[in-house]
């Protein structure tokens, strides 16, 4: 009887301990792969999961190959599939896809499927391109990535689309430069507008919207005045010529001479700016007779052909 009384608590204690252990074990995450499956089996299971949209579960099996079976024949495919798992999951996971594709290319720079990884890298950047008014860092990255693919794997089936998207990247960059130039004109920063718009026409001759570029470059030159640095340099040159250190040291005749020189310089420079403005308006009228910007350019040419009074009022 005594033995039976002792056995019951002992049995309960044993069941409690084993039950507690079982419960504790069940709260843990998925078990580490026990090595019973081959890399090929893991790849097949992962592919089946991701086809059903179970991206995280599929990636977990790919990580097993990456971490535990790096010497397997399936290792390169697993690395590439990790990138694909993020790429096809959606645009919100493109940054993760970029990391995985770059890792694949670092491991296997000469792999037969490197063109696919390079193409998807470029597409990830391409999808992140901002509108023309925003920063174009992603556009430049996309352009560089597409160009790398075209240069390094010219026979790839992805090259045709890469070339098409390269053109779109150039157009977006050109549009951005134009928008910045227009902003400078509207902000009365005409010297900056001149630099930006001339650079635009030189850098993107095949992609720029020349109608707007000509018009706003004409506007910048029509309204531009002589920069202070040019006037200051003229003053320094005059002081050096008369052997004086400061303008306060000039006598009345020298002051008048300096003033006359500066006025002539300003008049000559402004005349050059206005003539250059006319040339851009004229190019617009001659090259794009049916453009909406042509009518505006004609108005400007008419105004600039009259007295300078109306021109100054418009400026």
VOPAGU-2260 file (C-alpha; in pm, 1 decimal, decimal comma):
REM VOPAGU-2260
SITE   aa  ch    i         X         Y         Z
SITE  UNK   A    0       0,0       0,0       0,0
SITE  UNK   A    1     281,3     231,7      84,0
SITE  UNK   A    2     453,6     155,9    -243,2
SITE  UNK   A    3     136,1     230,1    -437,1
SITE  UNK   A    4      98,9     565,4    -261,8
SITE  UNK   A    5     453,9     658,1    -349,5
SITE  UNK   A    6     425,8     542,0    -710,9
SITE  UNK   A    7     135,4     769,2    -797,5
SITE  UNK   A    8     308,3    1102,3    -718,3
SITE  UNK   A    9     621,8     972,8    -891,1
SITE  UNK   A   10     424,4     892,9   -1205,0
SITE  UNK   A   11     252,9    1231,3   -1199,9
SITE  UNK   A   12     588,1    1407,3   -1157,5
SITE  UNK   A   13     728,9    1217,1   -1452,8
SITE  UNK   A   14     431,5    1304,3   -1671,3
SITE  UNK   A   15     448,3    1669,4   -1565,0
SITE  UNK   A   16     815,8    1698,0   -1649,2
SITE  UNK   A   17     784,4    1527,7   -1985,7
SITE  UNK   A   18     469,3    1724,7   -2064,9
SITE  UNK   A   19     643,6    2048,8   -1972,0
SITE  UNK   A   20     931,2    1964,7   -2194,6
SITE  UNK   A   21     697,0    1882,7   -2479,8
SITE  UNK   A   22     513,6    2210,7   -2439,6
SITE  UNK   A   23     836,3    2405,5   -2424,4
SITE  UNK   A   24     963,1    2237,5   -2737,3
SITE  UNK   A   25     645,7    2314,9   -2930,3
SITE  UNK   A   26     683,2    2689,7   -2869,7
SITE  UNK   A   27    1007,9    2701,7   -3062,2
SITE  UNK   A   28    1031,5    2801,9   -3429,2
SITE  UNK   A   29    1075,3    2560,3   -3722,5
SITE  UNK   A   30    1327,7    2287,4   -3663,8
SITE  UNK   A   31    1669,6    2321,3   -3822,2
SITE  UNK   A   32    1696,7    2095,2   -4121,4
SITE  UNK   A   33    1820,4    1758,5   -4001,4
SITE  UNK   A   34    2010,7    1681,2   -4319,3
SITE  UNK   A   35    1766,7    1413,4   -4432,0
SITE  UNK   A   36    1672,5    1615,1   -4740,5
SITE  UNK   A   37    1910,4    1675,3   -5027,7
SITE  UNK   A   38    1975,7    2015,5   -5179,5
SITE  UNK   A   39    1772,9    1912,3   -5483,3
SITE  UNK   A   40    1476,8    1818,7   -5263,4
SITE  UNK   A   41    1503,2    2148,8   -5077,3
SITE  UNK   A   42    1506,8    2338,4   -5407,5
SITE  UNK   A   43    1197,5    2154,5   -5531,8
SITE  UNK   A   44    1009,2    2214,0   -5207,9
SITE  UNK   A   45    1110,1    2580,1   -5204,6
SITE  UNK   A   46     996,0    2627,9   -5564,2
SITE  UNK   A   47     660,0    2466,3   -5490,5
SITE  UNK   A   48     606,8    2690,4   -5187,6
SITE  UNK   A   49     690,4    3011,0   -5370,6
SITE  UNK   A   50     462,2    2920,4   -5660,4
SITE  UNK   A   51     182,5    2926,9   -5402,6
SITE  UNK   A   52     295,7    3265,1   -5277,3
SITE  UNK   A   53     458,3    3130,7   -4962,3
SITE  UNK   A   54     769,0    3340,5   -5004,7
SITE  UNK   A   55     901,0    3329,9   -4650,7
SITE  UNK   A   56     866,4    2953,0   -4621,6
SITE  UNK   A   57    1035,1    2906,0   -4957,9
SITE  UNK   A   58    1320,7    3137,8   -4862,3
SITE  UNK   A   59    1372,4    2946,2   -4538,3
SITE  UNK   A   60    1457,4    2632,8   -4737,0
SITE  UNK   A   61    1686,3    2827,6   -4968,8
SITE  UNK   A   62    1871,1    2960,7   -4664,4
SITE  UNK   A   63    1931,3    2600,9   -4554,7
SITE  UNK   A   64    2110,6    2535,6   -4883,2
SITE  UNK   A   65    2299,6    2864,9   -4855,8
SITE  UNK   A   66    2413,1    2806,1   -4498,0
SITE  UNK   A   67    2444,7    2426,9   -4472,1
SITE  UNK   A   68    2504,5    2305,2   -4827,6
SITE  UNK   A   69    2728,7    2563,5   -5001,6
SITE  UNK   A   70    2919,3    2287,9   -5179,5
SITE  UNK   A   71    2612,3    2146,0   -5351,2
SITE  UNK   A   72    2542,0    2179,2   -5721,6
SITE  UNK   A   73    2219,5    2360,9   -5630,6
SITE  UNK   A   74    2397,9    2637,6   -5437,1
SITE  UNK   A   75    2416,6    2887,3   -5731,6
SITE  UNK   A   76    2051,5    2828,6   -5818,5
SITE  UNK   A   77    1955,1    2877,7   -5453,6
SITE  UNK   A   78    2142,7    3209,4   -5441,2
SITE  UNK   A   79    1969,5    3332,3   -5755,8
SITE  UNK   A   80    1630,6    3209,2   -5632,7
SITE  UNK   A   81    1671,6    3409,5   -5313,6
SITE  UNK   A   82    1684,4    3722,9   -5527,1
SITE  UNK   A   83    1387,4    3605,1   -5731,7
SITE  UNK   A   84    1186,2    3535,5   -5417,2
SITE  UNK   A   85    1208,7    3902,7   -5318,8
SITE  UNK   A   86    1181,8    4034,1   -5676,9
SITE  UNK   A   87     858,7    3852,6   -5758,0
SITE  UNK   A   88     707,7    3908,8   -5415,9
SITE  UNK   A   89     652,8    4275,6   -5505,1
SITE  UNK   A   90     810,9    4617,7   -5545,7
SITE  UNK   A   91     823,3    4670,5   -5168,6
SITE  UNK   A   92    1089,2    4399,0   -5146,7
SITE  UNK   A   93    1304,8    4521,5   -5436,5
SITE  UNK   A   94    1574,1    4652,6   -5197,8
SITE  UNK   A   95    1614,4    4301,3   -5053,2
SITE  UNK   A   96    1618,8    4157,4   -5405,6
SITE  UNK   A   97    1902,8    4394,4   -5496,2
SITE  UNK   A   98    2109,2    4267,1   -5203,9
SITE  UNK   A   99    2056,0    3903,3   -5300,5
SITE  UNK   A  100    2125,4    3954,5   -5671,6
SITE  UNK   A  101    2443,3    4143,1   -5592,7
SITE  UNK   A  102    2547,6    3862,3   -5360,3
SITE  UNK   A  103    2486,8    3612,5   -5641,8
SITE  UNK   A  104    2696,9    3820,9   -5884,2
SITE  UNK   A  105    2975,4    3852,2   -5627,8
SITE  UNK   A  106    2982,0    3474,8   -5580,6
SITE  UNK   A  107    2938,7    3385,1   -5946,6
SITE  UNK   A  108    3053,5    3674,7   -6170,3
SITE  UNK   A  109    3077,7    3444,6   -6474,7
SITE  UNK   A  110    2770,9    3228,8   -6416,0
SITE  UNK   A  111    2559,9    3148,6   -6720,2
SITE  UNK   A  112    2260,4    3321,4   -6559,1
SITE  UNK   A  113    2443,4    3636,4   -6453,7
SITE  UNK   A  114    2258,2    3831,1   -6723,4
SITE  UNK   A  115    1927,8    3755,1   -6549,1
SITE  UNK   A  116    2063,9    3882,0   -6217,8
SITE  UNK   A  117    2206,0    4194,0   -6385,2
SITE  UNK   A  118    1876,1    4258,5   -6564,1
SITE  UNK   A  119    1677,6    4229,1   -6241,4
SITE  UNK   A  120    1921,2    4459,9   -6061,2
SITE  UNK   A  121    1857,3    4721,2   -6329,8
SITE  UNK   A  122    1480,1    4667,8   -6309,4
SITE  UNK   A  123    1485,8    4718,4   -5932,3
SITE  UNK   A  124    1650,8    5057,9   -5981,7
SITE  UNK   A  125    1422,6    5135,8   -6276,6
SITE  UNK   A  126    1111,7    5074,0   -6065,8
SITE  UNK   A  127    1238,9    5322,4   -5806,0
SITE  UNK   A  128    1282,4    5612,9   -6050,8
SITE  UNK   A  129    1126,6    5936,1   -5925,3
SITE  UNK   A  130     933,1    6188,9   -6132,9
SITE  UNK   A  131    1129,9    6448,8   -6327,4
SITE  UNK   A  132    1114,1    6709,9   -6050,3
SITE  UNK   A  133    1278,2    6481,8   -5792,6
SITE  UNK   A  134    1632,1    6354,3   -5744,5
SITE  UNK   A  135    1740,0    6116,4   -6021,9
SITE  UNK   A  136    1990,8    5898,8   -5833,8
SITE  UNK   A  137    1791,3    5582,1   -5907,9
SITE  UNK   A  138    1764,3    5677,3   -6275,8
SITE  UNK   A  139    2142,4    5701,4   -6297,9
SITE  UNK   A  140    2182,6    5365,4   -6120,0
SITE  UNK   A  141    1930,1    5203,0   -6353,7
SITE  UNK   A  142    2102,6    5350,9   -6658,2
SITE  UNK   A  143    2442,5    5227,1   -6541,7
SITE  UNK   A  144    2302,8    4880,5   -6467,3
SITE  UNK   A  145    2136,4    4847,1   -6808,7
SITE  UNK   A  146    2454,9    4968,0   -6978,1
SITE  UNK   A  147    2660,6    4711,2   -6784,6
SITE  UNK   A  148    2430,9    4433,8   -6908,2
SITE  UNK   A  149    2447,3    4555,0   -7269,3
SITE  UNK   A  150    2825,5    4584,8   -7256,5
SITE  UNK   A  151    2909,7    4265,5   -7067,4
SITE  UNK   A  152    2650,4    4023,1   -7207,1
SITE  UNK   A  153    2560,7    4161,8   -7552,9
SITE  UNK   A  154    2402,5    3832,8   -7661,6
SITE  UNK   A  155    2157,9    3818,6   -7372,4
SITE  UNK   A  156    1785,2    3802,3   -7455,7
SITE  UNK   A  157    1735,8    4085,3   -7204,2
SITE  UNK   A  158    1947,5    4331,6   -7404,6
SITE  UNK   A  159    1661,0    4440,1   -7630,6
SITE  UNK   A  160    1450,6    4556,1   -7337,5
SITE  UNK   A  161    1758,7    4698,2   -7164,7
SITE  UNK   A  162    1825,5    4921,7   -7466,8
SITE  UNK   A  163    1465,1    5043,7   -7467,0
SITE  UNK   A  164    1476,6    5126,9   -7098,6
SITE  UNK   A  165    1814,5    5294,6   -7139,6
SITE  UNK   A  166    1649,4    5541,8   -7375,4
SITE  UNK   A  167    1377,0    5605,2   -7116,7
SITE  UNK   A  168    1643,5    5670,5   -6852,5
SITE  UNK   A  169    1818,3    5924,6   -7076,4
SITE  UNK   A  170    1486,9    6097,3   -7139,6
SITE  UNK   A  171    1407,0    6116,3   -6770,0
SITE  UNK   A  172    1749,5    6264,5   -6693,0
SITE  UNK   A  173    1706,8    6518,6   -6972,8
SITE  UNK   A  174    1359,7    6609,0   -6848,0
SITE  UNK   A  175    1497,0    6657,9   -6498,0
SITE  UNK   A  176    1766,4    6895,0   -6621,7
SITE  UNK   A  177    1505,9    7088,3   -6818,4
SITE  UNK   A  178    1280,1    7117,5   -6512,7
SITE  UNK   A  179    1571,2    7251,9   -6308,0
SITE  UNK   A  180    1651,6    7504,6   -6581,1
SITE  UNK   A  181    1289,0    7619,3   -6596,9
SITE  UNK   A  182    1285,1    7651,8   -6218,3
SITE  UNK   A  183    1591,4    7876,0   -6231,4
SITE  UNK   A  184    1425,8    8097,7   -6493,9
SITE  UNK   A  185    1111,6    8127,0   -6283,0
SITE  UNK   A  186    1328,6    8202,1   -5978,4
SITE  UNK   A  187    1509,2    8485,8   -6162,8
SITE  UNK   A  188    1840,9    8299,9   -6142,3
SITE  UNK   A  189    1914,3    8352,9   -6510,0
SITE  UNK   A  190    2287,3    8279,1   -6505,1
SITE  UNK   A  191    2223,0    7940,8   -6340,7
SITE  UNK   A  192    1942,4    7873,4   -6589,6
SITE  UNK   A  193    2180,5    7948,9   -6878,0
SITE  UNK   A  194    2441,5    7702,7   -6747,6
SITE  UNK   A  195    2185,4    7429,4   -6684,3
SITE  UNK   A  196    2001,6    7461,1   -7015,3
SITE  UNK   A  197    2315,8    7485,3   -7227,2
SITE  UNK   A  198    2452,3    7180,0   -7046,7
SITE  UNK   A  199    2123,9    7003,1   -7118,4
SITE  UNK   A  200    2147,2    7065,6   -7493,7
SITE  UNK   A  201    2509,7    6950,3   -7497,7
SITE  UNK   A  202    2472,3    6642,0   -7277,3
SITE  UNK   A  203    2137,1    6509,3   -7401,6
SITE  UNK   A  204    2114,1    6618,0   -7767,0
SITE  UNK   A  205    1901,3    6318,5   -7868,9
SITE  UNK   A  206    1659,1    6318,4   -7576,2
SITE  UNK   A  207    1591,2    6678,1   -7481,2
SITE  UNK   A  208    1260,4    6852,9   -7545,8
SITE  UNK   A  209    1421,1    7118,7   -7764,6
SITE  UNK   A  210    1104,8    7324,9   -7796,9
SITE  UNK   A  211    1094,4    7408,7   -7429,2
SITE  UNK   A  212    1472,9    7413,2   -7396,5
SITE  UNK   A  213    1509,3    7676,3   -7670,5
SITE  UNK   A  214    1226,4    7886,1   -7530,9
SITE  UNK   A  215    1348,3    7894,5   -7170,8
SITE  UNK   A  216    1711,3    7939,7   -7274,3
SITE  UNK   A  217    1594,9    8233,2   -7484,0
SITE  UNK   A  218    1407,9    8366,8   -7180,2
SITE  UNK   A  219    1715,5    8329,7   -6960,8
SITE  UNK   A  220    1930,8    8524,3   -7204,9
SITE  UNK   A  221    1659,8    8783,7   -7270,0
SITE  UNK   A  222    1638,6    8865,9   -6901,2
SITE  UNK   A  223    1998,3    8812,1   -6793,3
SITE  UNK   A  224    2213,7    9103,6   -6677,9
SITE  UNK   A  225    2586,7    9130,1   -6628,8
SITE  UNK   A  226    2706,6    8924,5   -6330,0
SITE  UNK   A  227    2869,6    9122,3   -6047,2
SITE  UNK   A  228    3195,7    8931,3   -6082,7
SITE  UNK   A  229    3244,1    9066,1   -6436,3
SITE  UNK   A  230    3186,9    9423,0   -6318,8
SITE  UNK   A  231    3417,6    9371,8   -6022,7
SITE  UNK   A  232    3691,8    9233,7   -6246,3
SITE  UNK   A  233    3655,1    9535,9   -6475,7
SITE  UNK   A  234    3700,9    9763,3   -6175,5
SITE  UNK   A  235    4011,0    9574,6   -6061,4
SITE  UNK   A  236    4159,4    9595,8   -6409,9
SITE  UNK   A  237    4098,6    9971,0   -6420,4
SITE  UNK   A  238    4259,8   10025,1   -6077,8
SITE  UNK   A  239    4563,6    9827,9   -6189,9
SITE  UNK   A  240    4580,3   10033,2   -6507,9
SITE  UNK   A  241    4585,4   10368,4   -6323,7
SITE  UNK   A  242    4806,1   10235,2   -6042,5
SITE  UNK   A  243    4555,3   10284,9   -5759,9
SITE  UNK   A  244    4482,0   10037,1   -5481,6
SITE  UNK   A  245    4123,9   10135,6   -5407,3
SITE  UNK   A  246    3839,0   10312,6   -5585,3
SITE  UNK   A  247    3834,2   10575,3   -5309,1
SITE  UNK   A  248    4180,8   10685,6   -5428,9
SITE  UNK   A  249    4053,7   10781,8   -5775,4
SITE  UNK   A  250    4019,9   11148,3   -5865,7
SITE  UNK   A  251    3708,4   11289,8   -6032,2
SITE  UNK   A  252    3830,2   11233,4   -6388,0
SITE  UNK   A  253    3933,4   10875,2   -6312,3
SITE  UNK   A  254    3599,1   10803,6   -6145,9
SITE  UNK   A  255    3417,5   10928,1   -6454,5
SITE  UNK   A  256    3640,9   10718,4   -6675,5
SITE  UNK   A  257    3579,1   10409,4   -6461,6
SITE  UNK   A  258    3203,0   10470,0   -6469,7
SITE  UNK   A  259    3202,4   10510,6   -6846,4
SITE  UNK   A  260    3403,1   10191,2   -6888,4
SITE  UNK   A  261    3167,5    9989,2   -6671,4
SITE  UNK   A  262    2859,8   10124,9   -6846,8
SITE  UNK   A  263    3004,3   10038,3   -7187,3
SITE  UNK   A  264    3099,4    9690,2   -7070,8
SITE  UNK   A  265    2749,5    9633,1   -6933,0
SITE  UNK   A  266    2583,8    9761,2   -7249,6
SITE  UNK   A  267    2804,4    9542,7   -7472,9
SITE  UNK   A  268    2744,3    9231,2   -7260,9
SITE  UNK   A  269    2369,0    9283,6   -7245,5
SITE  UNK   A  270    2359,1    9334,4   -7622,6
SITE  UNK   A  271    2532,2    8995,4   -7661,0
SITE  UNK   A  272    2283,7    8828,2   -7424,8
SITE  UNK   A  273    1985,8    8973,4   -7610,1
SITE  UNK   A  274    2123,5    8869,6   -7948,0
SITE  UNK   A  275    2178,5    8518,6   -7819,5
SITE  UNK   A  276    1821,8    8515,0   -7688,1
SITE  UNK   A  277    1695,2    8609,9   -8034,5
SITE  UNK   A  278    1893,9    8322,0   -8184,9
SITE  UNK   A  279    1723,9    8065,5   -7959,8
SITE  UNK   A  280    1377,6    8206,9   -8024,1
SITE  UNK   A  281    1452,9    8202,3   -8396,2
SITE  UNK   A  282    1568,8    7838,9   -8382,7
SITE  UNK   A  283    1242,7    7749,1   -8213,2
SITE  UNK   A  284    1032,4    7931,1   -8474,7
SITE  UNK   A  285    1220,5    7777,4   -8766,7
SITE  UNK   A  286    1252,9    7421,9   -8633,5
SITE  UNK   A  287     910,4    7378,2   -8471,2
SITE  UNK   A  288     660,9    7595,5   -8661,1
SITE  UNK   A  289     358,1    7415,3   -8515,2
SITE  UNK   A  290     469,2    7409,9   -8152,9
SITE  UNK   A  291     274,2    7589,2   -7882,4
SITE  UNK   A  292     606,9    7742,9   -7774,8
SITE  UNK   A  293     660,1    7891,0   -8120,3
SITE  UNK   A  294     380,4    8144,5   -8073,6
SITE  UNK   A  295     544,4    8263,4   -7752,1
SITE  UNK   A  296     883,5    8282,8   -7922,3
SITE  UNK   A  297     733,1    8495,4   -8202,4
SITE  UNK   A  298     592,2    8733,5   -7941,6
SITE  UNK   A  299     934,3    8767,4   -7781,6
SITE  UNK   A  300    1102,7    8830,6   -8116,2
SITE  UNK   A  301     846,6    9099,4   -8192,0
SITE  UNK   A  302     901,7    9265,9   -7854,5
SITE  UNK   A  303    1279,3    9253,1   -7882,7
SITE  UNK   A  304    1263,3    9405,1   -8229,6
SITE  UNK   A  305    1094,3    9713,0   -8084,5
SITE  UNK   A  306    1225,4    9957,7   -7826,4
SITE  UNK   A  307    1387,1    9828,5   -7508,9
SITE  UNK   A  308    1117,1    9988,3   -7295,1
SITE  UNK   A  309     869,8    9701,8   -7323,8
SITE  UNK   A  310    1151,3    9447,0   -7295,4
SITE  UNK   A  311    1260,3    9592,9   -6962,0
SITE  UNK   A  312     902,9    9604,7   -6835,3
SITE  UNK   A  313     867,1    9232,5   -6910,0
SITE  UNK   A  314    1194,9    9149,9   -6732,6
